Amino acid sequence: MKFETRAIHAGQPVDETTGAIAQPIHPSTTFSRAANADGEGFFYTRCGNPNRRALEQCVTSLEGGKDGAAFGSGMAAIMTALQALDPGDHVIAPDDLYFGVRNLHRELFTRWGLAVTTVDMTDLDAVAAAVRPDTKMIWTETPSNPLVKVTDIAAVSDIAARAGALCACDNTWATPVLQRPLELGCDLVMHSCTKYLGGHSDVLGGVLVSATDSEYFQRIRAIQEEGGAVPSPFDCWLILRGVQTLPLRVRAQCDNAAAVAAMLDDHPRVERVFYPGLPSDPGHGIAARQMDRFGAMLSFCVKGGEHEAMALANGLTLIPHATSLGGTHTLIEHRASVEGEASMAPDNLLRLSVGLEHPDDIIADLRQGLERVYQGGS
Ligand code: PLP
């Protein structure tokens, strides 16, 4: 079956008892022991639930994996991927990545005994040089948050394999519509379902998909079931409803982002645009190779500093200044002010999650905002 068909059908058969086309929601926390006599059914919702299983099966199918595990947030998924390593293990991570992960490394996992080295993942020599005998995982995030850097997934997976380490990819920004890291040699894919998979800014969730039924994935499953950081059945249902339209949404958002990036790239008040769809972007060549389209996330630096960037973010009429991404609404955010000291984001950088409004309206709002900020010239 093709990708679009699997987004609607994988893990989501017509309900046998009622014939319902839309998946029923199963809020039950417990299941009859008789129905689970062979151990293949459900028992207790922390350990497994029909809606969670449907979500796991569908995303696993879209990523081309062997099995998947869903969590209550993207961060719970990432935390589980790290907890499934051993204290004392070494992890290589990108210097530009979702700042929550950087905080997790610093505040939780260094205390737990995990050693983390950050490198510029676009510099393959630097990645190879960071490998140590105790390196157990190379974590990638591509395109990255917020500098939209593009990592060569196949090359980094190769470095990891030669080191006997796992390669994981946070595929939240690209989605499996545009990029399938397991096909490029990764062992594990992670998503914040809160973003494009859910797609409507109304549900939190996370998922890990493994290429194989490895011992490492068995650990992930055990942490999920025993630790219990699981999404509710309703949240799984909402995410899966979003996934059904994922291919259509993402492609339309890519079209809009390309138009917005071109306008910003041409605008006299914009210093620089970070978007791999622009031929001048350093990530363009690799993105063209490993992604089907260039995504709908971009960042840009305005001329001036934090004052001008904040004035623009707060002065738009259609686009809210708000965190998060991947939903139907276009959102803009000043990242340096939320990420704190370790942020890679310059003071004059704004991140844009391009939504599903008409591109003319998104562009008109950005244009009027830029004109307003620079009224009188600066
Ligand atoms: N990974 C990326 C790339 C993100 O942008 C985010 C959140 O913004 C996360 C992970 C964390 O996901 P969640 O907010 O669902 O915990």
Boltz pocket constraint, residues with backbone or C-beta under 6 A from the ligand:
constraints:
  - pocket:
      binder: B
      contacts: [[A, 73], [A, 74], [A, 75], [A, 76], [A, 98], [A, 100], [A, 141], [A, 143], [A, 145], [A, 170], [A, 172], [A, 173], [A, 191], [A, 192], [A, 193], [A, 194], [A, 204], [A, 205], [A, 206], [A, 324]]
      max_distance: 6.0
